[in-house]
Amino acid sequence: MKAWGVGRLDFTAKIRLFALLSFLFLLVILLSATVLFGEANRQLERELEERLTLVARVGGQQLQDALPRPEAGAVADLRARAQGQVEVLQREAGVARVALLLRDGSLAEAPAPGDSRPFSPPLQAWQPRVEAEGRAPRLLFTDYYWAGGGYFRTLFWPLRESGQAPWALLAVEERANFLGFLDRVRWLLLAVYLAGLGGAAGLGWLFLRAVLRPYAALASAARDLQALTPEPLPQAAEGDVESVPGLFRRLVDRLQRQEAELSRLYAGADRRGGAAAVEESILGSITSGVISVRPDLTLMVFNRPALQIFGLTEGEVRGRSCQEVFGPTGPITMLAAEALRTGQTHSRLELSVTRSDGTSRWLGLASSVVRDARGEAAGVTFLLTDLTEVRRLQEQVTFQESLAKVGQLSAGIAHEFRNALGAILGFAKLLQKRLPAEDLRLVHVQAIIDETNNLETTLRDFLAYARPARLQVAAVGVQELVEEVLDPYRVPLQDGRVELNCRHEVGEAQIQGDRTALRQALGNLIRNALEAMPGGGRLSLSTRRLPEGPEGDGAAPVEIRVEDTGEGIAAEDTARIFTPFFTTKEHGTGLGLALAQKAVVAHGGRIEVESRPGSGTTFRIVLPATPTAAQVRGEAA
């Protein structure tokens, strides 16, 4: 190799030389195979032609000696005598078919014709002196043709007197399936041969690209690494990878020296960063939310409790400004800007914020301005406490106290009203019985009875609202409850005016509650939604778990949402819809939503409303869920 100069070649040149030699070797093999194949094909054709020529020469001589000339006898007698001779010749020679063709077109053939191709001798066969030096001219051989399920070739041997035109032709046919098939596919073989060479060249080119590209990139990286070491190194060629190990050994030595220096620097940095680590540990351990804002309103500190309060992730707040996270008019943004501008702080401020999932929470906020050594404002820090549950409990207590007061007041009033209504209803029915059927005054009497019954129904609903709730508590499946409440409304919804959409994401979540009270509350909301869409629309019911409650307790609250695309509720009426006897309906009593709120609050939940006049209304019922049996077993274990 060194004597030829190959040892002086780089790696890339060696690979290319190897690929070129491989291609040349493949080309030599293909050329050799082609030459051998062609020589074998010519040898087989030569043997076939010699066999047919021998049979034709011997058989022609026998027929010429044994048969009379057509001029000496009848053609029919000649064909009859030739038939026997032809059959004997076909059996002795063992060829596929033998026939004697006369100039008038008649012939004697063996074996008997089946689906074989009829003989079609060339015109040159009937011309004088078609034989030269005792051998049949090549043009008397037909091409390979398909007939009777195989390939055949025929030799036409002329029978004649010396110097005269042939008086008959001896046709000798032999089967040549292999040679006929090769003759038919010779152009296909040539195409395959050329395609093989092209494919080999293409694969060789792809091989060179796939193999050389990584080594070229490695050599390029080696040249780039030369700048990182002060020791002089030999210049690396594009395909030279032998110099790369030396480069990396020198770089490893240098990195080890730098590692020792960095370890010394990190030791000092750890001492300086100890205070920061303690500060981060304190922020992560306290249960209150802590937010720190720089003077440019960029968030600097946002501990885990603060993330949980606002329903955010660390990636959503890190390095971002208050305007991006809370909005330009958000309360945190406004308070931070005011504190930085005027220095005003708060010690016990309560405010409502809206989370990213659309829910609202009440927060207790205390703020302070952080100042640097020169006394200038270096930022603002907020201490946050989640007061949502406290506010809800206060609302429930206030609501229960108001119910108790209303109940005490209404008990006596309802008793007197019922006595008066009973007397009115009794006298009206007595009057109805005494008046004749044709008396026109019966219409007015019936109106008195109907209105009295309506007043009785309103009074009964009022007492149900004022009376303390007595719940028959049991496990209730949330999805099962919604489907059960929907059953009475499915047939009316089939008229097509209102489209119903249901989506459940609670699985097998259960609540502890009174099924009847919950059905009545949810049914009131569905009925109000349908009445708000007299011209049609879409009613959507959905259930889901809320990301609230202690992590891992298995009892995250569940939400039941009822949405419609109806007329909506005016903004000034939204705060009063749960007040008893407040209604915007022509024939409403104003107790449906009040009873629904009472039932939900009695179960420790809450009911909220969002409405857009002209676009629709959304009611949200949030109830505490019950851990599943599997979770209870897991906790017990």
C-alpha angles and dihedrals in degrees: 000000000000091000089059093047094247092122090065093058120101123238095266093052091048092053092048092048090050091051091048093050090048091052092048090049091052090048091052090050092050093047091048091049090049093051092048091047092050093047092049091049092051091047092052091048091049091051091049093049092047091050093049091044092051093049091046094047095048095040093045091053091050093048093045090053097043103041128071120232117262090247092057097055146006118296092230092056090047092051091049092052092044092053093066093044091050093050091050091049092049093052095045096045094043094218125146098252140354126192138171113217120199124204092251089061098255119126145184113224139186129228102028111268115263123156091331121132114260116249116260109182117198117254091244090067092071095049121101121262097018090145119076122194094343096302129110114249113249093237089070089071113091124220119259111279137181119244136145096004099312149053120273139182126201134204118203111207116191121227110206146135119259112286094003136103116269115271091198142006125226110214116201115186127188132184114248108171097158096045091044092052092049090049091053096048099039092109091046090052089052091051091049089049093052092043090052092053091047092047091049091051091048093048090048091053092048090047091054092049094047094047101038100042096071092046092048089051090048092051090048089051089050091055090050092050092056088079091059097063126060094211114099112250133187114263110264115228121221094259098027110109099160091088094055097081091054091050093051093047090055091046092050090054091050092047091051090055091048091048091059090051092048092050089057091049093046091054089061092043091053091057091050092046094051092089091050091051091052091049091050091049091052093049091050095049102050118090097219122086117254123195124179122192129195122225090264088056092252113147111247103168126027111161126201098263089053090051090052093048093054096035093238136134128231091250090057094057107029111114094351130122129247090249091059096046103035101019128250092279098037116130094242091050093048094046093048093049091047093049092050092046102042104012092239114155135182131222104185111014122156119202140159121239131186118230126219091260091057097256121125129226134190115232135193108217135195120179137190135180116238113218131195128227091281092054095250122136110267096174147310128266124203125199110202131195123187107235097170097108091043091053091047092051090049090051091049092049092047091047093049091048091051090050091052092051092046090047093053092047096044097047094075095036092050091051092054092044092051092051091052093044090049092053092047092048092047095051091044093053090046090052090047091056095048097048116087117249093249094052111118091212090074088081091062092045090053090050089054090051093048094049091046090053090049090052089049090053092048091048091050091052090047092052090047088053094047097041115092111259116256106194125199094213121206138140110285124187110228097215091043090051094053093048091048093052091048095054097085090050100047095085094051089047091058092075087084099236093107122041115215121212122182126184123176123192100161100088110196095343115152136193131204106239152109108288093204095051093046092048090052092049095047092042091055090054093049092047092050090049092053092046089052090060106055091152096046134264141149128306115198126189121184137170129198144152117258121226092242136109128057113319114263098009092115092224105096111159119263125225127212111196124195114189131178136178095222135122096300129215125281115250093241091053098049094083092051104045093098093051112109115257094010109127140149093201121104095231101021125124097208094232102099098083092036090056090046091053091047092053093047094047090048087059092053094256138110138231123215133184134206119183137177113195108240094009107065147269134264124202119193121198113192117191131174111254129223120237113252121250092253092053092048090052090049092053092047091051 
